[in-house]
Amino acid sequence: MAKRLASESSMQSDLKRAKCEESVFTIVCLIYVYECIDTESEHCGKRYVGQTVQEMDARHSQHLTQNKTKFDKILKKNPSGFTRSIIEQNTFESVVQTRSDKAKLSVEAQDWMNKRERHWIKHFDSYSNTKGFNRDSGGQKGRNQKFWEALLLDMEQNWELRFRALRAF
């Protein structure tokens, strides 16, 4: 009986810890750069600077499958003619209670990415027609709000699915 109570107490303690971890919200932000290294290409030396909260391989796959920009089209034709690297990374993490808390952290992360993307585009002069592939000076300029809302919703649903699986276990 004492063993059973200790086991139940341990399980309750584990569940309390899990519940606390449930409220930790983390966003990993990346600023990345592609550079054309194909010496046979007219684009050799040109760069593209971008930002993402996805893993770099997932973002790279998107560039290869979309045709939204001139850069995407050129990269798709010759992916081995480019190097890619993460030039800056920042992790935003906070204990949150509400969706509003998550939104505030998301806005903070997005502001950081916008500032740093603009900095690196200017640093590499990749907005110039002759030196780079960026089509503007950087930053999301509000066009990414739907993405952040979807990200928050997705994270909430993932947590809910994990806790349902834990409860079933």
N, C-alpha and C positions, 0 to 999 in steps of 0.2 A: 504494500500500500504506500509506504514512504517513497519507494522507487518510482511508483506511478505518479505521485504528486510532484516529485522532483522533475520527472520527465515532462509533465504538463506545464509546470512552472517554466522550464527551459523553452518549451514550445511557445508559450505566451511571450516570453522575453524576446525570442527570435521574431515573432510576429510584430512586436512593438518596434524592434529595430527596422524591420522591413517597411513598416508604416512610415517611419521617419525617413528612410531612404526614398520612399515614394515621393516625398516632397522636395527632393533635390533635383533641380533643373539645370542641365548643362548644355551649353552651345559651344561647339568648337568652330572657330572662324579661321578660314584660310585665305591668304592673298597669294596668288600664284602668277607665274609668268611662263609663257611659251616664247622660244626664240627659234627663228628659222636658221638652221645650220647647213642647209643644202647650198653648197657653193655654186652649183649650176643654176640655181633659181634666182630670178630677179628680186625675190623677197629676202634673200640672204641677209641676216643681221636684224631684220624687223622683229619686233616683239609685240606680244599681246599680254596685257595684264588683266586679271579677273579676280573675282571674289566668290567664295562659296562656303556653305556650312555642310556640304556633303563630303564624303571621302573623295580624295583626288581622282581615284580610278573611275568612280561613278561620274564625276564632272567631266572627265576626259571622254568617256563614252558618249555623254550628251553632245559634246562638241563634234564628235564623229558622226552622230546620227541626225543632227539638226542642220538646217541650211538657213539659219536666221541672219547670219552676217557673212561678209566677205572672208573673214578669218576662218569661220567654220568650213566654208567651201574649199579654201586653200589647204587647210589642215587635213580635210577628208581626202583630198587628192594625193597627199604626200605626208602621212603621219610620221614616217621615219625621218623626214627632213626637219623635224623639230625636236628641241629638248623642252622639257617642262620641269619646273621646280616650284616648291613652296618657298616664298621669300619672307613670309611673315605668318605667324600663327598666334592666336589668342583664345584662351578658354574663359568663358563667362559661366559662372556657376553660382547658384544661390538656392537657399531653402525658400520654397514658395508655398503659399497657402491658397492662392486663388489664380484664376486665369489672368486676372489683371496683373498680378505679380509676374507671371510668365511673360506677359506682353511687355511690361516695363524692361525686363531683362533682355528680351528680344530686340526692343528698340535700342537699348544700349549697345548690344552686339552689332546691330545693323549700322548704327552711327559710327562705331569704330571701323567696321569694314569699309564704309563709304569714304571716310577720311583717309584711311591707309591706301585704298585703291587709287584715290585721286593723287596721293603723294607719289606712289610708284609709277603711275602713268606719266606724271610730270617728270619724275626722275629719269625715266627711260625715253621720254619724249615720244611715247607710243601712240599719241593722238595725232601726231603730224602725218600728213599724207605720205611723206617720204621715209619716215623712220618707224612707223608702227601700224598696227592693225586695229587699235581701239577706235571706235566710231564716235566717242565723246570723251569728255574729260574725267569720267568716272562717277561712281556713286549711283545708287539706285533711283534717286529722285522721286520716291513715292510709288514707282511702278511695281514694286515688289511686295506691297502690303498683303496682297492675296496669298503670296507664297508664305509669309510669316504666319498668317492665320491658319493656313493648311498645315504648316509645320507643327504649330501648337496643338491643333486638333489631332494630328497623327500621333504625336507623343502621348497625348492623353489616352487615346485609344489603345496604343501599345501597352501602356501601364495597366490599363483595365484588363486587357487580354492576359497579361502576365499574372495579375492577381487572381483572375478566374482560374487559371491553370494551377496556381499555387493552392488555392482553396480546394480544387478538385483533387489535388495530390494529397 
